């Protein structure tokens, strides 16, 4: 799955369902990046392009 718009919707969904994790990530808990990627891969059944997922997460979490 390389459709950036589709992946972005899933990224938004995961972030909106995980406000405490987003807060902890922004406070410096970088390990949570793996948690977010894992949640997105689970929702897409492993089909999302990890490069796009990471780029979108970095953009949205900065």
Buried (B, 14 or more C-beta within 10 A) or exposed (E): BEEBEBBBEBBEEBBEEBEEBBEBBEEEEEEBBEBBBEBBBEBBEEEBBEEBBBBBBEEBBE
